[in-house]
Amino acid sequence: MDIRKIVVIVEDVEIAKTALQWTLHNLLRYGDILILLHVFPVTKSRNKKKVKLLRLKGFQLALSFYDICKKILNTKTEIVVTQGDQDGGKIAEMVREIGASTLVAGLHDQSFLYRLAMTHNHIARNLNCKVLAIKQPTPSPMATRTRTIYFQDSSTNMDFSQIEIDALSVPEVNPPKIPYQVCPDPHSIIWRSGRSRRWETRH
């Protein structure tokens, strides 16, 4: 089995963490390498302290993503924090350099994927890997008790696959009734044989 390198984009938005969690539970397999990539913006200031502060904040943000990864056993995780443009150019460069098989990103209004799609006709070809965009739908007011489930959207008009995380209401399910009385003695087991009507007790 080939070892895959999966890049997850680290951003300070909730959908980015949702994308990571989706990757851990639905895409990652044993032996894969998960790379958390954060690109902090280029500043016009020549103040090195400001650049160091942005790098530090980016690394701290990546560490919060890393903490999520540690909850999954045997996950091989790496962190890459670098400076670059916010239009996806630096991300594309890093993804190609890493040799990733898949790029996963949370899709939001300011996502770099939209800006990258405006400058490149084929995003996946430019990145040289599969691109999965995790999308959060508008919450339904009718959903009370919910659990997370995912659906794959067939829309690929932006040259990347959109995977929508939806919420389904879960109805209340009453526990099944026990047909026989539970024995009050914890050291005894009462059972009924298949054909015999006789009750037997084992101590």
N, C-alpha and C positions, 0 to 999 in steps of 0.2 A: 504494500500500500504506500503510495507516494505521500510524503509529508507536505502539507499545504501551508502556505503563509497567508493568513487572513488579516487584513488591515481594517481596524475600526477607527473612525475619525472621532477624536476627543474634542467636544465643544461644550461650552457652558450653557447648554439647553437640556431640558429634561428628555426630549426625544432622542438625544445622543446616548443617554444611559439606557433608554428603552431599546435602542438598536444594539447596544452591547449585550444586554440581557437576552434579546432574541437570538443573537449570534451564539451565545453560550449554550442555549437550550435547544437550538434548532439546526445550527450549521456546523459548529465545532465538533470534531471527532478526535479520538485518541491519537496522539502523536502530532497533531497540528500545532503550529506556532501562531499565537495571537499577538499582533503588534498594535499597540495603542499609539496612534499618531496624532500629535497636536502641532499645529502651525500657528504661532503667534504673529501678530501684524508687524510689518516694517514701520518704523517711526522715522520722521524727518529729523528728529532731534539727534544730535551727536553725543548726547549724554549717555555714557556707558552704563551708569547706574540705572537709568530708565530701562535700557535693554535687558540688564540683568534682572530687574524686577519683573519684567514681562515674562522672561524665561522661567523665573522662579514660580510665578503664578501659574504658568502653563504646566510646569512639572507637578505642582501641587494638585492641579485639576486632574492630571493624568493619574496621579496616585489614588485619587478618589475612585477612578474607574478601575484601577488595579485591585483595590479592596473588594470590588464586586467579583472580580475574576478569582480571587483567593477562596471564595465560597464554593467553587467547583474544584474538586480534587483533580490532581494531575494535569492542571492547565499550565502550559508553557506560555508565559507572557513576557513581552518586551515592551519597553517604553521608548518612543522617539519624540523628542521635542525640538523643533527647529523654527527658524524665522523665515517668513516669506509672504507673498501676496495672499489676499483673501479671496481671489477669484478662481482658485483651484489649480493654478499653474504649478505652484510649489508642491501641492499634494500629488499631482500627476507625476511630477519629477521623482518624488520620493517613492511612490508606489512602484514605478518602473525600476528604480534602483534597488528596492527591496526584493523585487521579483514576486510580487503578490499574485495569488491566484484569484482572490476575491477582495473587493473593497466594499465595506458596509458603512453606511452613513445615515444619520437621522435626517429626515426630510422636513424642513421648516421654511418659512417665508424668505429668510435670508440665506438659504443653503447655497453653498458654492456650486452645487450641481447645476442649478439654474443658470448661473453665470458662465459655467463651463460649457453648458449646452449652447449658449448664444455665440460662443467663439469657436466651437468645434462641432463638426457635423456628426462625428461618431465618438462619443465619450468613451465607450468601452475599448474602442480601437486605440484611442489616444492613451488610455491608461494601461492597455495591454492586459486586461483582466476583466472578470465579471464585476458588475456594479449593482449592488442591492441597496435600494433606498427604503428605509423603514418609515412608514407614514402613520401618524396618529389621526384617526377620524374625529369628527365633531361628536362630542359625547351626547348620548341620547338621554332625554329627561325621563324616559320610562324605565331606564335600567336602574334597579335598586340594588339587589345583590348581584355582583358580577364576578366573573373570572376572565382572565386574559386568554385569548385564542387568536390565531393568526390566519389570514387568508392571503393568497397571492393574487394580486391584481394583474389582469391580462394586458394592462396598458403599458406599452413600451414605446410610445411615440416620442419620449424624451431620450431614447437610446439607453435607458437603464430600467431595470425591473423594480417596480414599486410593490412593496409588501405591506399590506395594511394591517395594523394591530387593532382588532375590533373587540368589542365587549358584548358578551351574551349574558342575558339574565338567566340565573339558575333557579329553577323552582324549588320550593321546599319539599324535601323527600322525608316522609316519616319512616323511622326505623322499623324493620319487619318485626312482627310479634313472635315471641318465642312460644312454640306449640306446647312445650312441657315445662313443668315447674322446675326451677333451678334448685339443686340440692343444697340445703343450708350448710352441710358439712363440706368444707373446702378440700378434705382428703378423700372424698368419695366422688365417683363418677357414675351417673345414671344414664343408661341408654336403652333404646328399644330396638330389638333385632328386627330384621326385615320381614320375616314370616311369622315369627312367634309373638304372641300377645303377652307373654310373661315378662315381667320387669326383673332386671338383674342388677345387682349392686356389687361394685368392685371396691374394695378397701385397699 
